[in-house]
Structure formats: structure tokens, C-alpha cells
Amino acid sequence: MRSFPEEVRNRAGGALWESQLGRKAPYAKPLKGFRGAGVLEIVDDFDGGTYRAVYTVRFAGMVYVLHAFQKKSSAGLQRRWRS
């Protein structure tokens, strides 16, 4: 997340802070395919790019960021997830 633009880092950091306090930011959503597993994602569109951070609140008292990345193209990601 350090390479994300400052505005995106602030928004994602805010969602992670909310999670640490036991709350869920309104823009954090459960990750599809992980129903009930406590895995959420933050999606932020900024300056023509889409940034995502995936994290879990599954473990008591801990928030783990599993993956953070800038989405490059929808076609490439769709092919990647299908294989």
C-alpha cells in the first residue's frame, strides 16, 4: 500500500483503522467467494486507476492485510482468475 497515491492510502488506512476498532467502513465489502470467512476488500478508483486492498478480520484482535494492488486491466485479471 505504500506505493498507492496518498488519497488512496488514507482511505484504505481508514478502513483498516475501523476494523481495528471492531467496525466496518461503509466502503469495505465482503470479498466474493469467501462468504462468512471475514475477508473484506476495499476498492478505490483514483486518477484513472483502481486500487484494491484485501484483508481479514477472522482472528480476534488482529487485522491482516492479505494483498494490496493496483488493478491494471480487467481482461488480464479475468483470465487470471479463471485459470
The first five atom37 places (N, CA, C, CB, O) and aatype in JSON, in Angstrom:
{
  "aatype": [12, 1, 15, 13, 14, 6, 6, 19, 1, 2, 1, 0, 7, 7, 0, 10, 17, 6, 15, 5, 10, 7, 1, 11, 0, 14, 18, 0, 11, 14, 10, 11, 7, 13, 1, 7, 0, 7, 19, 10, 6, 9, 19, 3, 3, 13, 3, 7, 7, 16, 18, 1, 0, 19, 18, 16, 19, 1, 13, 0, 7, 12, 19, 18, 19, 10, 8, 0, 13, 5, 11, 11, 15, 15, 0, 7, 10, 5, 1, 1, 17, 1, 15],
  "atom_mask": [
    [1, 1, 1, 1, 1],
    [1, 1, 1, 1, 1],
    [1, 1, 1, 1, 1],
    [1, 1, 1, 1, 1],
    [1, 1, 1, 1, 1],
    [1, 1, 1, 1, 1],
    [1, 1, 1, 1, 1],
    [1, 1, 1, 1, 1],
    [1, 1, 1, 1, 1],
    [1, 1, 1, 1, 1],
    [1, 1, 1, 1, 1],
    [1, 1, 1, 1, 1],
    [1, 1, 1, 0, 1],
    [1, 1, 1, 0, 1],
    [1, 1, 1, 1, 1],
    [1, 1, 1, 1, 1],
    [1, 1, 1, 1, 1],
    [1, 1, 1, 1, 1],
    [1, 1, 1, 1, 1],
    [1, 1, 1, 1, 1],
    [1, 1, 1, 1, 1],
    [1, 1, 1, 0, 1],
    [1, 1, 1, 1, 1],
    [1, 1, 1, 1, 1],
    [1, 1, 1, 1, 1],
    [1, 1, 1, 1, 1],
    [1, 1, 1, 1, 1],
    [1, 1, 1, 1, 1],
    [1, 1, 1, 1, 1],
    [1, 1, 1, 1, 1],
    [1, 1, 1, 1, 1],
    [1, 1, 1, 1, 1],
    [1, 1, 1, 0, 1],
    [1, 1, 1, 1, 1],
    [1, 1, 1, 1, 1],
    [1, 1, 1, 0, 1],
    [1, 1, 1, 1, 1],
    [1, 1, 1, 0, 1],
    [1, 1, 1, 1, 1],
    [1, 1, 1, 1, 1],
    [1, 1, 1, 1, 1],
    [1, 1, 1, 1, 1],
    [1, 1, 1, 1, 1],
    [1, 1, 1, 1, 1],
    [1, 1, 1, 1, 1],
    [1, 1, 1, 1, 1],
    [1, 1, 1, 1, 1],
    [1, 1, 1, 0, 1],
    [1, 1, 1, 0, 1],
    [1, 1, 1, 1, 1],
    [1, 1, 1, 1, 1],
    [1, 1, 1, 1, 1],
    [1, 1, 1, 1, 1],
    [1, 1, 1, 1, 1],
    [1, 1, 1, 1, 1],
    [1, 1, 1, 1, 1],
    [1, 1, 1, 1, 1],
    [1, 1, 1, 1, 1],
    [1, 1, 1, 1, 1],
    [1, 1, 1, 1, 1],
    [1, 1, 1, 0, 1],
    [1, 1, 1, 1, 1],
    [1, 1, 1, 1, 1],
    [1, 1, 1, 1, 1],
    [1, 1, 1, 1, 1],
    [1, 1, 1, 1, 1],
    [1, 1, 1, 1, 1],
    [1, 1, 1, 1, 1],
    [1, 1, 1, 1, 1],
    [1, 1, 1, 1, 1],
    [1, 1, 1, 1, 1],
    [1, 1, 1, 1, 1],
    [1, 1, 1, 1, 1],
    [1, 1, 1, 1, 1],
    [1, 1, 1, 1, 1],
    [1, 1, 1, 0, 1],
    [1, 1, 1, 1, 1],
    [1, 1, 1, 1, 1],
    [1, 1, 1, 1, 1],
    [1, 1, 1, 1, 1],
    [1, 1, 1, 1, 1],
    [1, 1, 1, 1, 1],
    [1, 1, 1, 1, 1]
  ],
  "atom_positions": [
    [[0.82, -1.19, 0.0], [0.0, 0.0, 0.0], [0.86, 1.26, 0.0], [-0.93, 0.0, 1.2], [0.37, 2.35, -0.28]],
    [[2.11, 1.12, 0.3], [2.99, 2.29, 0.32], [3.12, 2.95, -1.04], [4.36, 1.9, 0.82], [3.37, 4.15, -1.13]],
    [[2.95, 2.19, -2.1], [3.07, 2.75, -3.44], [1.77, 3.39, -3.93], [3.51, 1.68, -4.42], [1.75, 4.02, -4.99]],
    [[0.68, 3.23, -3.18], [-0.59, 3.83, -3.56], [-0.5, 5.35, -3.42], [-1.75, 3.26, -2.69], [0.27, 5.85, -2.61]],
    [[-1.29, 6.09, -4.2], [-1.37, 7.54, -4.01], [-1.84, 7.86, -2.58], [-2.33, 8.18, -5.05], [-2.56, 7.07, -1.97]],
    [[-1.43, 9.0, -2.08], [-1.74, 9.36, -0.69], [-3.23, 9.29, -0.36], [-1.23, 10.76, -0.41], [-3.6, 8.81, 0.7]],
    [[-4.08, 9.77, -1.26], [-5.52, 9.76, -1.02], [-6.05, 8.34, -0.86], [-6.25, 10.47, -2.15], [-6.92, 8.08, -0.03]],
    [[-5.53, 7.42, -1.66], [-5.95, 6.02, -1.6], [-5.43, 5.39, -0.31], [-5.44, 5.23, -2.84], [-6.16, 4.66, 0.37]],
    [[-4.18, 5.67, 0.04], [-3.62, 5.15, 1.3], [-4.44, 5.61, 2.5], [-2.15, 5.6, 1.47], [-4.72, 4.84, 3.41]],
    [[-4.84, 6.88, 2.49], [-5.63, 7.4, 3.6], [-6.98, 6.71, 3.71], [-5.83, 8.9, 3.44], [-7.43, 6.38, 4.81]],
    [[-7.62, 6.49, 2.58], [-8.93, 5.82, 2.59], [-8.81, 4.37, 3.04], [-9.58, 5.89, 1.19], [-9.59, 3.9, 3.88]],
    [[-7.84, 3.65, 2.49], [-7.64, 2.25, 2.88], [-7.22, 2.16, 4.34], [-6.57, 1.58, 1.98], [-7.7, 1.3, 5.08]],
    [[-6.34, 3.06, 4.76], [-5.91, 3.08, 6.15], [-7.07, 3.36, 7.09], [0.0, 0.0, 0.0], [-7.13, 2.81, 8.19]],
    [[-7.99, 4.22, 6.66], [-9.17, 4.49, 7.47], [-10.04, 3.25, 7.65], [0.0, 0.0, 0.0], [-10.56, 3.0, 8.73]],
    [[-10.19, 2.49, 6.58], [-10.98, 1.26, 6.67], [-10.31, 0.25, 7.58], [-11.19, 0.65, 5.27], [-10.98, -0.44, 8.36]],
    [[-8.98, 0.15, 7.5], [-8.26, -0.77, 8.38], [-8.36, -0.32, 9.84], [-6.78, -0.88, 7.94], [-8.49, -1.15, 10.74]],
    [[-8.3, 0.97, 10.07], [-8.45, 1.51, 11.42], [-9.84, 1.17, 11.98], [-8.22, 3.04, 11.43], [-9.98, 0.76, 13.13]],
    [[-10.87, 1.36, 11.15], [-12.23, 1.0, 11.57], [-12.3, -0.47, 11.97], [-13.24, 1.29, 10.43], [-12.95, -0.82, 12.96]],
    [[-11.63, -1.33, 11.21], [-11.62, -2.76, 11.52], [-10.95, -3.03, 12.86], [-10.91, -3.54, 10.41], [-11.41, -3.87, 13.63]],
    [[-9.87, -2.32, 13.14], [-9.19, -2.49, 14.41], [-10.08, -2.1, 15.58], [-7.9, -1.67, 14.44], [-9.94, -2.62, 16.69]],
    [[-10.99, -1.17, 15.33], [-11.93, -0.73, 16.37], [-13.17, -1.61, 16.44], [-12.33, 0.71, 16.13], [-14.08, -1.36, 17.24]],
    [[-13.22, -2.65, 15.59], [-14.35, -3.57, 15.6], [-15.51, -3.12, 14.73], [0.0, 0.0, 0.0], [-16.62, -3.64, 14.83]],
    [[-15.26, -2.15, 13.88], [-16.31, -1.64, 12.98], [-15.93, -1.95, 11.53], [-16.53, -0.1, 13.18], [-14.82, -2.39, 11.24]],
    [[-16.88, -1.71, 10.62], [-16.62, -1.9, 9.2], [-16.89, -0.59, 8.48], [-17.5, -3.05, 8.61], [-17.96, 0.0, 8.62]],
    [[-15.91, -0.14, 7.72], [-16.09, 1.08, 6.93], [-17.18, 0.83, 5.9], [-14.75, 1.51, 6.23], [-17.3, -0.28, 5.38]],
    [[-17.99, 1.84, 5.6], [-19.09, 1.64, 4.64], [-18.61, 1.25, 3.24], [-19.91, 2.88, 4.55], [-19.39, 0.66, 2.48]],
    [[-17.4, 1.55, 2.89], [-16.88, 1.22, 1.57], [-16.05, -0.07, 1.55], [-16.03, 2.36, 1.05], [-15.47, -0.41, 0.52]],
    [[-16.0, -0.79, 2.67], [-15.36, -2.11, 2.72], [-16.46, -3.15, 2.5], [-14.61, -2.36, 4.09], [-17.52, -3.09, 3.13]],
    [[-16.2, -4.09, 1.61], [-17.22, -5.08, 1.26], [-16.65, -6.48, 1.36], [-17.77, -4.83, -0.15], [-15.46, -6.69, 1.12]],
    [[-17.49, -7.45, 1.72], [-17.02, -8.84, 1.75], [-16.51, -9.27, 0.37], [-18.15, -9.79, 2.21], [-17.12, -8.96, -0.65]],
    [[-15.4, -9.98, 0.36], [-14.83, -10.46, -0.89], [-15.65, -11.63, -1.39], [-13.34, -10.86, -0.71], [-15.92, -12.57, -0.64]],
    [[-16.05, -11.58, -2.64], [-16.86, -12.65, -3.22], [-16.11, -13.98, -3.14], [-17.23, -12.33, -4.68], [-14.9, -14.04, -3.36]],
    [[-16.85, -15.02, -2.82], [-16.26, -16.35, -2.75], [-15.72, -16.71, -1.37], [0.0, 0.0, 0.0], [-15.28, -17.83, -1.16]],
    [[-15.75, -15.76, -0.43], [-15.25, -16.02, 0.91], [-16.35, -15.75, 1.95], [-14.01, -15.14, 1.2], [-16.07, -15.25, 3.03]],
    [[-17.55, -16.08, 1.62], [-18.7, -15.81, 2.48], [-18.48, -16.39, 3.87], [-19.97, -16.38, 1.86], [-18.19, -17.58, 4.03]],
    [[-18.64, -15.55, 4.86], [-18.51, -15.99, 6.24], [-17.1, -16.16, 6.73], [0.0, 0.0, 0.0], [-16.89, -16.55, 7.88]],
    [[-16.11, -15.87, 5.9], [-14.72, -16.09, 6.29], [-14.07, -14.82, 6.86], [-13.91, -16.58, 5.1], [-12.92, -14.86, 7.27]],
    [[-14.8, -13.71, 6.88], [-14.24, -12.47, 7.41], [-13.18, -11.86, 6.52], [0.0, 0.0, 0.0], [-12.27, -11.19, 7.01]],
    [[-13.29, -12.07, 5.2], [-12.34, -11.49, 4.25], [-13.06, -10.35, 3.52], [-11.8, -12.57, 3.22], [-14.11, -10.55, 2.91]],
    [[-12.49, -9.16, 3.61], [-13.1, -7.97, 3.03], [-12.16, -7.32, 2.03], [-13.5, -6.98, 4.11], [-10.96, -7.57, 2.04]],
    [[-12.73, -6.48, 1.18], [-11.9, -5.74, 0.24], [-12.32, -4.28, 0.21], [-11.98, -6.35, -1.17], [-13.49, -3.94, 0.4]],
    [[-11.34, -3.45, -0.03], [-11.54, -2.02, -0.22], [-11.19, -1.77, -1.68], [-10.66, -1.14, 0.77], [-10.1, -2.13, -2.13]],
    [[-12.09, -1.16, -2.41], [-11.84, -0.82, -3.81], [-11.94, 0.69, -3.92], [-12.85, -1.54, -4.78], [-12.93, 1.29, -3.5]],
    [[-10.91, 1.3, -4.48], [-10.89, 2.75, -4.61], [-10.44, 3.13, -6.01], [-9.96, 3.39, -3.54], [-9.35, 2.74, -6.45]],
    [[-11.27, 3.88, -6.71], [-10.91, 4.41, -8.03], [-10.3, 5.79, -7.82], [-12.15, 4.47, -8.99], [-10.88, 6.64, -7.15]],
    [[-9.13, 6.0, -8.42], [-8.45, 7.28, -8.25], [-7.61, 7.58, -9.49], [-7.58, 7.29, -6.99], [-6.81, 6.75, -9.9]],
    [[-7.8, 8.74, -10.06], [-6.97, 9.23, -11.16], [-6.85, 8.21, -12.3], [-5.59, 9.6, -10.64], [-5.77, 8.0, -12.84]],
    [[-7.97, 7.57, -12.65], [-7.99, 6.63, -13.76], [-7.52, 5.23, -13.41], [0.0, 0.0, 0.0], [-7.48, 4.37, -14.29]],
    [[-7.17, 4.97, -12.17], [-6.73, 3.63, -11.76], [-7.63, 3.09, -10.67], [0.0, 0.0, 0.0], [-8.33, 3.84, -9.99]],
    [[-7.62, 1.79, -10.51], [-8.39, 1.13, -9.46], [-7.42, 0.44, -8.52], [-9.41, 0.11, -10.05], [-6.54, -0.3, -8.96]],
    [[-7.58, 0.69, -7.24], [-6.71, 0.14, -6.21], [-7.53, -0.74, -5.3], [-6.01, 1.26, -5.4], [-8.67, -0.43, -4.97]],
    [[-6.93, -1.86, -4.91], [-7.64, -2.81, -4.05], [-6.76, -3.24, -2.9], [-8.1, -4.04, -4.85], [-5.55, -3.41, -3.04]],
    [[-7.38, -3.41, -1.76], [-6.71, -3.97, -0.59], [-7.64, -5.04, -0.03], [-6.38, -2.87, 0.49], [-8.83, -4.79, 0.18]],
    [[-7.11, -6.22, 0.22], [-7.88, -7.35, 0.73], [-7.34, -7.65, 2.12], [-7.78, -8.61, -0.22], [-6.13, -7.77, 2.32]],
    [[-8.24, -7.76, 3.07], [-7.81, -8.02, 4.44], [-8.79, -8.94, 5.15], [-7.66, -6.71, 5.21], [-9.91, -9.14, 4.69]],
    [[-8.36, -9.49, 6.27], [-9.22, -10.37, 7.05], [-9.31, -9.89, 8.49], [-8.7, -11.82, 7.0], [-8.36, -9.36, 9.05]],
    [[-10.47, -10.1, 9.05], [-10.72, -9.81, 10.46], [-11.1, -11.11, 11.18], [-11.84, -8.72, 10.62], [-11.74, -11.09, 12.23]],
    [[-10.71, -12.2, 10.6], [-11.09, -13.52, 11.1], [-10.51, -13.84, 12.47], [-10.64, -14.58, 10.12], [-11.11, -14.58, 13.24]],
    [[-9.35, -13.28, 12.78], [-8.66, -13.61, 14.02], [-8.9, -12.51, 15.05], [-7.16, -13.81, 13.78], [-8.71, -11.33, 14.76]],
    [[-9.33, -12.89, 16.24], [-9.68, -11.93, 17.3], [-8.51, -10.99, 17.6], [-10.11, -12.67, 18.58], [-7.38, -11.42, 17.82]],
    [[-8.81, -9.71, 17.61], [-7.81, -8.72, 17.96], [-6.77, -8.42, 16.89], [0.0, 0.0, 0.0], [-5.82, -7.68, 17.15]],
    [[-6.93, -8.99, 15.7], [-5.94, -8.8, 14.63], [-6.63, -8.45, 13.32], [-5.09, -10.07, 14.46], [-7.73, -8.92, 13.02]],
    [[-5.96, -7.61, 12.55], [-6.37, -7.31, 11.18], [-5.17, -7.62, 10.31], [-6.86, -5.81, 11.01], [-4.1, -7.02, 10.48]],
    [[-5.33, -8.54, 9.37], [-4.24, -8.91, 8.47], [-4.55, -8.45, 7.06], [-4.01, -10.43, 8.49], [-5.58, -8.8, 6.49]],
    [[-3.65, -7.64, 6.48], [-3.77, -7.26, 5.08], [-3.19, -8.42, 4.27], [-3.03, -5.88, 4.76], [-2.02, -8.75, 4.41]],
    [[-4.02, -9.01, 3.43], [-3.6, -10.18, 2.65], [-2.96, -9.8, 1.33], [-4.79, -11.08, 2.4], [-2.03, -10.45, 0.86]],
    [[-3.49, -8.73, 0.72], [-2.97, -8.33, -0.59], [-3.41, -6.91, -0.88], [-3.46, -9.3, -1.71], [-4.53, -6.52, -0.55]],
    [[-2.54, -6.13, -1.48], [-2.87, -4.77, -1.91], [-2.23, -4.55, -3.28], [-2.38, -3.68, -0.87], [-1.05, -4.83, -3.47]],
    [[-3.03, -4.06, -4.22], [-2.5, -3.93, -5.58], [-3.3, -2.92, -6.37], [-2.52, -5.28, -6.3], [-4.42, -2.55, -6.01]],
    [[-2.7, -2.46, -7.47], [-3.41, -1.63, -8.43], [-3.87, -2.53, -9.56], [-2.51, -0.46, -8.95], [-3.06, -3.25, -10.15]],
    [[-5.13, -2.49, -9.85], [-5.7, -3.28, -10.93], [-5.24, -2.67, -12.25], [-7.26, -3.34, -10.84], [-5.49, -1.49, -12.51]],
    [[-4.58, -3.45, -13.06], [-4.02, -2.95, -14.33], [-5.04, -2.98, -15.45], [-2.8, -3.76, -14.72], [-5.25, -1.97, -16.13]],
    [[-5.67, -4.13, -15.68], [-6.68, -4.22, -16.73], [-7.68, -5.3, -16.35], [-6.04, -4.52, -18.11], [-7.32, -6.31, -15.76]],
    [[-8.92, -5.08, -16.7], [-9.95, -6.06, -16.34], [-9.79, -7.36, -17.12], [-11.34, -5.47, -16.59], [-10.06, -8.42, -16.57]],
    [[-9.36, -7.31, -18.36], [-9.23, -8.52, -19.17], [-8.16, -9.44, -18.58], [-8.89, -8.16, -20.63], [-8.36, -10.65, -18.49]],
    [[-7.04, -8.89, -18.2], [-5.96, -9.69, -17.64], [-6.34, -10.35, -16.33], [0.0, 0.0, 0.0], [-5.99, -11.5, -16.09]],
    [[-7.05, -9.62, -15.49], [-7.47, -10.19, -14.21], [-8.53, -11.25, -14.4], [-7.98, -9.1, -13.29], [-8.52, -12.26, -13.7]],
    [[-9.45, -11.04, -15.34], [-10.47, -12.06, -15.58], [-9.82, -13.36, -16.03], [-11.49, -11.57, -16.62], [-10.21, -14.43, -15.56]],
    [[-8.87, -13.28, -16.93], [-8.19, -14.52, -17.38], [-7.44, -15.17, -16.21], [-7.2, -14.2, -18.56], [-7.45, -16.39, -16.07]],
    [[-6.79, -14.36, -15.39], [-6.02, -14.89, -14.28], [-6.91, -15.65, -13.3], [-5.28, -13.76, -13.56], [-6.54, -16.72, -12.83]],
    [[-8.09, -15.11, -12.98], [-8.95, -15.74, -12.01], [-9.65, -16.98, -12.56], [-9.97, -14.77, -11.52], [-10.06, -17.85, -11.79]],
    [[-9.78, -17.07, -13.87], [-10.43, -18.24, -14.45], [-9.53, -19.46, -14.48], [-10.89, -17.92, -15.85], [-10.02, -20.59, -14.43]],
    [[-8.22, -19.26, -14.57], [-7.34, -20.42, -14.69], [-6.97, -21.02, -13.37], [-6.1, -20.06, -15.42], [-6.24, -22.0, -13.31]]
  ]
}
